[in-house]
Amino acid sequence: MDSSVLKHLRIAEAVETLVAAQGGRITYDVGGGGRETLLAAAARLAAQTNTPLTIVEARSLHSDVRAFVREVQPEARSAVIAAEEAALQPAGSIDGVLAVHADVLRDADVRKPLLAMAHSADHLLVARHDYSDTTLDALATPGLVLRLRDLMPSATRPAPVTLTPPPMDMSVALRLIRQANSDVLPDQDLVVFDEMAEALERVDPAEVRQRIGDLRSKYEATIELARQRRAATGPTAPSRTPLDHGQEQSAAHQQHRSQGTGRT
């Protein structure tokens, strides 16, 4: 157990709330500082009320629990016992502050004795996971929740980048539009810039400035399209009406007779 987690704002607020309420329950995620919150609040409450503190916790954690309580609240009078030992205590023998981690209630044989012990205590504090036993929930109020995601530092998100077109005077915009209109080929598929210019003259200048970037792009694309079409079309050849098959034969026959008449 690490006492430094008590410096976290959410955990410090939970400890203050439990002490002010003189009891309660903390539900927490694994790694969310639930045990530290339970012990810190219980030890402070015992010191403030000048009453003994009894902590029911797994035997494997007893040395860690004692060291933690001595660190955060040296003046608290505390005893750490296992659930099996608590179940053997005479009914009503526990007074002062009782702190229980609900993981010790997995054994059905200890639930009833611990419930009786909770009733006799002056102040009850409980910590548990979502999956822990709920036998003591009704007696341990208010109920607080500590989620691991709430204890993690929020990732710094980069500020959104807003791209805005460079400022342009209205007269410059209209000159570009008219210039583009004079350069393009007359085609129904091309943008009619005169109509756009008339529309732009009727709208709010602030809105026009927002469209300048698009107008520039359309202008450049239209000019390039006009150049490509001129290059692809090339000079226009004079039209020629082809003769039909009969006309071709008649012309050939007349040419042959003319050549024959000229012989000596």
Salt bridges, closest charged atoms under 4 A:
GLU16 OE2 - ARG44 NH1 2.66
ASP29 OD1 - ARG147 NH1 2.73
GLU57 OE2 - ARG35 NE 2.81
GLU85 OE2 - ARG59 NH1 3.37
ASP103 OD2 - HIS101 ND1 3.81
ASP103 OD2 - ARG106 NH2 3.84
ASP103 OD2 - HIS129 NE2 3.71
ASP130 OD2 - ARG147 NH1 3.01
ASP133 OD1 - ARG111 NE 3.41
ASP137 OD1 - ARG25 NE 3.91
ASP137 OD2 - ARG128 NH2 3.03
ASP150 OD2 - ARG10 NH1 3.69
ASP187 OD2 - ARG229 NH1 2.30
GLU201 OE2 - ARG178 NH2 3.33
GLU207 OE2 - ARG211 NH2 2.02
